[in-house]
Amino acid sequence: MAAATIGILGASRFGIAALQDRAIDVVTTPYGDLPYETGTLAGISVIWIRRFGWSDNRPSHLVNHRAHISALSLLGVRRAFTLNGFGGVNDELQVGDIVVPHDYIKFLHREPPSILEGAGWARVDLGASVGGPYCPDIRQALIAAAEQRSQRTLWRRAVNVCVQGPHLETEAEIEAVRRLGADIISTTIYPELVFARELGICFASICWISNLAGRESTGRWNAPGDDELTAILARAVELIPAEPQTCQCQASRANHASASRAPTRA
């Protein structure tokens, strides 16, 4: 049984194409007012946050990650995922492949590093003992949805290196992160993954290879068509279980921070 409400972070185009009974609302977070969309996918309630702003014009290094994850928490969302077009670092990846990453490396620093400022020593475990930084339950649902609703090559595991942006990386930088074990490269997955874990939200990512990093420009953006992506998203929300099955994501907040520090609605 799917969760009552699933959160999705993605570009405006895909939300407009995918959501049925779409409506717009605004939530007040400690980090600013945030417009969001509500609707249904496969009859399941969904909250869609436009990750790069309402007009998709906010550069990645200025994305308000705290507002996004705080909004999900305030709206009662406990299971969420994001969809993205990322660069391919692994030489075996091809443009158009679908990837569900399982781990990340961060080559950036963004302030603040925690959404639980003032709540003591906020330190969450992101290692193998808790299934990694990406929720294993959500990952499995995304993998199954892509297997069932797409004919594209699917990578079930990948290391995502997150860099500062907004400029593209040099050839030498791509070679360096490739040698460190990175498969894909992005500018947004951190710190939202950490903030989600801090607030007890199961969170994962599905992405497609939009370009071959260091070898070609992102000018010719390659993304799945609206119908294909909608089919994957609809199946994913059907497969996401209502309660944690194998993950410990939602226990992290109780273990590491006082519940009284959770964001509250104004």
BALOGU-450419 format. One record per residue (C-alpha): residue number from 1; residue in one letter; x, y, z. Coordinates in Angstrom, 2 decimals. Each point is the difference from the previous one (the first is absolute). Last residue first. Example, Ala and Ser with C-alpha at 12.3 -4.5 7.8 and 13.67 -1.06 7.14 Angstrom:
{n 2; res s; east 13.67; north -1.06; up 7.14} $
{n 1; res a; east -1.37; north -3.44; up 0.66} $
This chain:
{n 266; res a; east 3.53; north 29.83; up 10.79} $
{n 265; res r; east 0.37; north -3.73; up -0.40} $
{n 264; res t; east 2.54; north -1.69; up 2.20} $
{n 263; res p; east 3.41; north -1.34; up -0.94} $
{n 262; res a; east 1.13; north -2.87; up 2.23} $
{n 261; res r; east 2.01; north 1.13; up 3.02} $
{n 260; res s; east -2.51; north -1.42; up 2.49} $
{n 259; res a; east 0.79; north -3.45; up -1.33} $
{n 258; res s; east 3.41; north 0.28; up 1.65} $
{n 257; res a; east 2.84; north -1.15; up -2.18} $
{n 256; res h; east 2.16; north -3.06; up -0.68} $
{n 255; res n; east -1.98; north -3.15; up 0.66} $
{n 254; res a; east -3.47; north 1.34; up -0.63} $
{n 253; res r; east 1.20; north 1.62; up -3.21} $
{n 252; res s; east 1.76; north -3.12; up -1.22} $
{n 251; res a; east -2.94; north -2.35; up 0.51} $
{n 250; res q; east -1.69; north 1.08; up -3.21} $
{n 249; res c; east 2.94; north -1.05; up -2.14} $
{n 248; res q; east 0.45; north -3.45; up 1.56} $
{n 247; res c; east -0.74; north -1.94; up -3.16} $
{n 246; res t; east -1.16; north -3.56; up -0.66} $
{n 245; res q; east -3.79; north 0.30; up -0.03} $
{n 244; res p; east -0.83; north 3.58; up 0.94} $
{n 243; res e; east -3.74; north 0.71; up -0.11} $
{n 242; res a; east -2.37; north 0.88; up -2.84} $
{n 241; res p; east 1.94; north -2.04; up -2.53} $
{n 240; res i; east 1.17; north 1.65; up -3.23} $
{n 239; res l; east -1.25; north -2.20; up -2.85} $
{n 238; res e; east -2.97; north 2.08; up -1.13} $
{n 237; res v; east 2.07; north 3.20; up 0.21} $
{n 236; res a; east 2.59; north -1.64; up -2.26} $
{n 235; res r; east -2.55; north -1.19; up -2.55} $
{n 234; res a; east -1.31; north 3.51; up -0.47} $
{n 233; res l; east 3.52; north 1.41; up -0.25} $
{n 232; res i; east 1.07; north -2.51; up -2.65} $
{n 231; res a; east -3.13; north 0.55; up -2.10} $
{n 230; res t; east 0.38; north 3.78; up 0.31} $
{n 229; res l; east 3.60; north -0.31; up -1.20} $
{n 228; res e; east -1.01; north -1.90; up -3.10} $
{n 227; res d; east -2.88; north 2.34; up -0.83} $
{n 226; res d; east 2.06; north 3.16; up 0.55} $
{n 225; res g; east 2.85; north -1.15; up -2.21} $
{n 224; res p; east 3.27; north -1.07; up 1.59} $
{n 223; res a; east 2.69; north 2.68; up 0.18} $
{n 222; res n; east 2.95; north 1.12; up -2.12} $
{n 221; res w; east 1.10; north 3.62; up 0.28} $
{n 220; res r; east 2.04; north 1.08; up -2.99} $
{n 219; res g; east 1.81; north 2.90; up 1.65} $
{n 218; res t; east 1.35; north -2.24; up 2.78} $
{n 217; res s; east 3.35; north 0.06; up -1.76} $
{n 216; res e; east 2.03; north -3.06; up -0.91} $
{n 215; res r; east 2.97; north -2.01; up 1.20} $
{n 214; res g; east 0.55; north 1.27; up 3.54} $
{n 213; res a; east -3.27; north -1.54; up 1.13} $
{n 212; res l; east -1.76; north -2.13; up -2.58} $
{n 211; res n; east -3.43; north 1.60; up -0.22} $
{n 210; res s; east -3.57; north -0.39; up 1.24} $
{n 209; res i; east 0.46; north -3.32; up 1.76} $
{n 208; res w; east -3.32; north -0.67; up 1.68} $
{n 207; res c; east -0.85; north 0.29; up 3.65} $
{n 206; res i; east -1.86; north -1.67; up 2.82} $
{n 205; res s; east 0.68; north 1.19; up 3.52} $
{n 204; res a; east -0.66; north -1.00; up 3.59} $
{n 203; res f; east -1.57; north 1.31; up 3.20} $
{n 202; res c; east -1.67; north -1.45; up 3.10} $
{n 201; res i; east -0.74; north 3.00; up 2.21} $
{n 200; res g; east 1.07; north -0.01; up 3.67} $
{n 199; res l; east 0.83; north 3.69; up 0.27} $
{n 198; res e; east 3.76; north -0.60; up 0.20} $
{n 197; res r; east -0.19; north -2.52; up -2.85} $
{n 196; res a; east -1.73; north 2.54; up -2.22} $
{n 195; res f; east 2.56; north 2.66; up 0.87} $
{n 194; res v; east 2.83; north -2.39; up -0.87} $
{n 193; res l; east -1.47; north -0.88; up -3.39} $
{n 192; res e; east -0.75; north 3.66; up -0.72} $
{n 191; res p; east 3.63; north 1.00; up 0.64} $
{n 190; res y; east 1.07; north -1.32; up -2.50} $
{n 189; res i; east -1.98; north -1.34; up -2.96} $
{n 188; res t; east 0.29; north 3.31; up -1.85} $
{n 187; res t; east 3.12; north 0.43; up -2.13} $
{n 186; res s; east 0.25; north -3.29; up -1.86} $
{n 185; res i; east 2.50; north -2.56; up -1.27} $
{n 184; res i; east -0.40; north -3.67; up -0.86} $
{n 183; res d; east 2.16; north -3.13; up 0.39} $
{n 182; res a; east 2.48; north 1.15; up 2.64} $
{n 181; res g; east 2.64; north -2.48; up 1.13} $
{n 180; res l; east 2.90; north 2.23; up 1.04} $
{n 179; res r; east 1.64; north -0.48; up -3.40} $
{n 178; res r; east -3.16; north 1.37; up -1.61} $
{n 177; res v; east 0.16; north 2.97; up 2.37} $
{n 176; res a; east 3.47; north 0.91; up -1.28} $
{n 175; res e; east -0.82; north -0.60; up -3.67} $
{n 174; res i; east -3.01; north 2.32; up 0.30} $
{n 173; res e; east 2.15; north 2.67; up 1.62} $
{n 172; res a; east 2.64; north -0.31; up -2.74} $
{n 171; res e; east -2.62; north 0.39; up -2.74} $
{n 170; res t; east -1.23; north 3.16; up 1.68} $
{n 169; res e; east -3.35; north 0.20; up 1.74} $
{n 168; res l; east -2.98; north 2.01; up -1.16} $
{n 167; res h; east -0.81; north 3.25; up 1.75} $
{n 166; res p; east -2.82; north 0.32; up 2.55} $
{n 165; res g; east 1.33; north -1.90; up 1.81} $
{n 164; res q; east 1.14; north -1.21; up 3.41} $
{n 163; res v; east 0.54; north -3.70; up -0.54} $
{n 162; res c; east -1.93; north -3.15; up 0.95} $
{n 161; res v; east 1.54; north -3.34; up -0.96} $
{n 160; res n; east -2.66; north -2.66; up -0.48} $
{n 159; res v; east 1.08; north -3.60; up 0.51} $
{n 158; res a; east -2.16; north -2.41; up -1.97} $
{n 157; res r; east -2.18; north -3.05; up 0.56} $
{n 156; res r; east -3.02; north -1.34; up -1.88} $
{n 155; res w; east 1.17; north 1.26; up -3.41} $
{n 154; res l; east -2.86; north -0.36; up -2.46} $
{n 153; res t; east 0.36; north -0.12; up -3.78} $
{n 152; res r; east -3.21; north 1.39; up -1.43} $
{n 151; res q; east -3.05; north -2.10; up -0.76} $
{n 150; res s; east -2.14; north 1.79; up 2.56} $
{n 149; res r; east -3.09; north -0.70; up 2.10} $
{n 148; res q; east 0.72; north -3.26; up 1.85} $
{n 147; res e; east 3.73; north 0.30; up 0.55} $
{n 146; res a; east -0.27; north 3.72; up 0.76} $
{n 145; res a; east -2.74; north -0.65; up 2.56} $
{n 144; res a; east 1.96; north -2.84; up 1.59} $
{n 143; res i; east 3.09; north 2.18; up 0.40} $
{n 142; res l; east -2.01; north 2.91; up 1.41} $
{n 141; res a; east -1.75; north -2.27; up 2.52} $
{n 140; res q; east 3.32; north -1.54; up 1.06} $
{n 139; res r; east 1.56; north 3.42; up 0.47} $
{n 138; res i; east -2.93; north 1.17; up 2.13} $
{n 137; res d; east 0.43; north -2.93; up 2.38} $
{n 136; res p; east 3.81; north 0.28; up 0.01} $
{n 135; res c; east -0.13; north 3.67; up 1.05} $
{n 134; res y; east 3.03; north 1.75; up -1.46} $
{n 133; res p; east 2.80; north 0.87; up 2.44} $
{n 132; res g; east 1.03; north -3.63; up 0.58} $
{n 131; res g; east -1.95; north -3.01; up 1.24} $
{n 130; res v; east 0.18; north 0.89; up 3.69} $
{n 129; res s; east 3.16; north -1.97; up 0.83} $
{n 128; res a; east 1.38; north 0.81; up -3.45} $
{n 127; res g; east 0.58; north 3.63; up 0.86} $
{n 126; res l; east -2.07; north 3.16; up 0.19} $
{n 125; res d; east -0.18; north 0.29; up 3.79} $
{n 124; res v; east -1.44; north 3.26; up 1.21} $
{n 123; res r; east 1.74; north 2.62; up 2.12} $
{n 122; res a; east -1.88; north 2.91; up 1.55} $
{n 121; res w; east 1.99; north 1.01; up 3.07} $
{n 120; res g; east -2.42; north 2.22; up 1.86} $
{n 119; res a; east -3.22; north 1.24; up -1.55} $
{n 118; res g; east 1.18; north 3.55; up -0.68} $
{n 117; res e; east 0.28; north -0.58; up -3.72} $
{n 116; res l; east -1.98; north -3.04; up -1.07} $
{n 115; res i; east 0.07; north 0.60; up -3.77} $
{n 114; res s; east 3.67; north -0.98; up 0.01} $
{n 113; res p; east 2.98; north 0.91; up -2.21} $
{n 112; res p; east -1.03; north 3.67; up -0.01} $
{n 111; res e; east 1.51; north 0.99; up -2.23} $
{n 110; res r; east 1.16; north -1.78; up -3.10} $
{n 109; res h; east 3.33; north -1.72; up -0.48} $
{n 108; res l; east 0.96; north -1.78; up -3.18} $
{n 107; res f; east 1.59; north -3.17; up -1.30} $
{n 106; res k; east -2.53; north -2.41; up 1.44} $
{n 105; res i; east 0.19; north -3.72; up -0.70} $
{n 104; res y; east -3.23; north -1.95; up -0.37} $
{n 103; res d; east -1.64; north -3.38; up 0.46} $
{n 102; res h; east -2.80; north -2.21; up -1.36} $
{n 101; res p; east -0.82; north 1.69; up -3.30} $
{n 100; res v; east -3.04; north -1.00; up -2.09} $
{n 99; res v; east 1.11; north 0.56; up -3.61} $
{n 98; res i; east -1.90; north 0.10; up -3.30} $
{n 97; res d; east 2.01; north 0.00; up -3.23} $
{n 96; res g; east -0.84; north 2.74; up -2.51} $
{n 95; res v; east 3.59; north 1.00; up -0.76} $
{n 94; res q; east 2.21; north -3.04; up 0.49} $
{n 93; res l; east 1.80; north -1.28; up 3.07} $
{n 92; res e; east 2.96; north -2.34; up -0.43} $
{n 91; res d; east 2.54; north 2.80; up 0.28} $
{n 90; res n; east -1.13; north 0.76; up 3.55} $
{n 89; res v; east -0.31; north 3.77; up 0.33} $
{n 88; res g; east -3.50; north 0.50; up -1.46} $
{n 87; res g; east -1.51; north 3.40; up 0.67} $
{n 86; res f; east -3.33; north 0.26; up 1.79} $
{n 85; res g; east -3.62; north 0.63; up -1.01} $
{n 84; res n; east -2.13; north -0.08; up 3.10} $
{n 83; res l; east -2.87; north -1.56; up 1.88} $
{n 82; res t; east -0.46; north 0.32; up 3.75} $
{n 81; res f; east -1.55; north -2.26; up 2.58} $
{n 80; res a; east -2.28; north 0.13; up 2.99} $
{n 79; res r; east -1.41; north -1.99; up 2.90} $
{n 78; res r; east -0.94; north 1.62; up 3.32} $
{n 77; res v; east -2.16; north 2.86; up -1.23} $
{n 76; res g; east -2.02; north 1.69; up 2.75} $
{n 75; res l; east -0.27; north 3.39; up -1.64} $
{n 74; res l; east 2.41; north 1.52; up 2.51} $
{n 73; res s; east 2.61; north -2.66; up -0.73} $
{n 72; res l; east -0.26; north 0.44; up -3.75} $
{n 71; res a; east 0.22; north 3.77; up 0.44} $
{n 70; res s; east 3.12; north -0.35; up 2.18} $
{n 69; res i; east 1.62; north -2.06; up -2.76} $
{n 68; res h; east -0.66; north 2.65; up -2.61} $
{n 67; res a; east 0.66; north 3.02; up 2.22} $
{n 66; res r; east 3.33; north -1.41; up 1.16} $
{n 65; res h; east 1.07; north -0.85; up -3.54} $
{n 64; res n; east -0.46; north 3.56; up -1.23} $
{n 63; res v; east 1.70; north -0.46; up -3.38} $
{n 62; res l; east 2.70; north 2.65; up -0.43} $
{n 61; res h; east 2.84; north -2.32; up -1.11} $
{n 60; res s; east -2.35; north -1.60; up -2.52} $
{n 59; res p; east -0.86; north 3.16; up -1.84} $
{n 58; res r; east -3.60; north 1.22; up 0.42} $
{n 57; res n; east -1.74; north 0.32; up -3.38} $
{n 56; res d; east -2.43; north -2.91; up 0.05} $
{n 55; res s; east -2.92; north 2.49; up -0.03} $
{n 54; res w; east -1.39; north -0.90; up 3.44} $
{n 53; res g; east 3.43; north -0.69; up 1.40} $
{n 52; res f; east 2.64; north -2.55; up -0.83} $
{n 51; res r; east -1.47; north -2.89; up 1.98} $
{n 50; res r; east -3.59; north 0.58; up -0.93} $
{n 49; res i; east -1.63; north -1.77; up 2.91} $
{n 48; res w; east -2.71; north -2.55; up -0.76} $
{n 47; res i; east -2.25; north -1.38; up 2.74} $
{n 46; res v; east -1.69; north -3.25; up -1.01} $
{n 45; res s; east -3.18; north -1.79; up 1.08} $
{n 44; res i; east -0.44; north -3.41; up -1.61} $
{n 43; res g; east -2.61; north -0.68; up -2.69} $
{n 42; res a; east 2.64; north -1.23; up -2.45} $
{n 41; res l; east 1.64; north 3.40; up 0.45} $
{n 40; res t; east -2.02; north 2.63; up 1.80} $
{n 39; res g; east 0.22; north 3.72; up 0.53} $
{n 38; res t; east 1.60; north 2.68; up 2.12} $
{n 37; res e; east 2.39; north 2.68; up -1.15} $
{n 36; res y; east 2.38; north 2.10; up 2.05} $
{n 35; res p; east 0.66; north 3.64; up 0.79} $
{n 34; res l; east 2.58; north 0.59; up 2.73} $
{n 33; res d; east -0.02; north 2.80; up 2.53} $
{n 32; res g; east 3.38; north 0.50; up 1.62} $
{n 31; res y; east 2.61; north -1.86; up 2.03} $
{n 30; res p; east -1.98; north -0.62; up 3.20} $
{n 29; res t; east -2.67; north -1.43; up -2.32} $
{n 28; res t; east -3.30; north 1.51; up -1.12} $
{n 27; res v; east -1.81; north -2.30; up -2.44} $
{n 26; res v; east -1.62; north 1.21; up -3.21} $
{n 25; res d; east -2.61; north -1.71; up -2.15} $
{n 24; res i; east -0.52; north -0.94; up -3.64} $
{n 23; res a; east -2.37; north -2.59; up -1.45} $
{n 22; res r; east 0.32; north -2.97; up -2.37} $
{n 21; res d; east -2.91; north -2.41; up -0.29} $
{n 20; res q; east 2.33; north -2.41; up -1.84} $
{n 19; res l; east 3.74; north 0.46; up 0.19} $
{n 18; res a; east 2.38; north -1.31; up -2.67} $
{n 17; res a; east 0.36; north 2.64; up -2.70} $
{n 16; res i; east -0.02; north 3.05; up 2.26} $
{n 15; res g; east 2.35; north -1.73; up 2.42} $
{n 14; res f; east 2.33; north -0.97; up -2.82} $
{n 13; res r; east 0.29; north 3.49; up -1.43} $
{n 12; res s; east 0.45; north 1.66; up 3.40} $
{n 11; res a; east 3.29; north -1.75; up 0.71} $
{n 10; res g; east 0.21; north -2.46; up 2.86} $
{n 9; res l; east -0.35; north -0.67; up 3.70} $
{n 8; res i; east -2.65; north -2.61; up 0.80} $
{n 7; res g; east -1.73; north -0.56; up 3.33} $
{n 6; res i; east -2.33; north -2.97; up 0.48} $
{n 5; res t; east -3.23; north 0.27; up 1.98} $
{n 4; res a; east -2.10; north -2.77; up 1.51} $
{n 3; res a; east 2.85; north -2.49; up -0.36} $
{n 2; res a; east -0.50; north -2.87; up -2.38} $
{n 1; res m; east -1.44; north -3.37; up 1.02} $
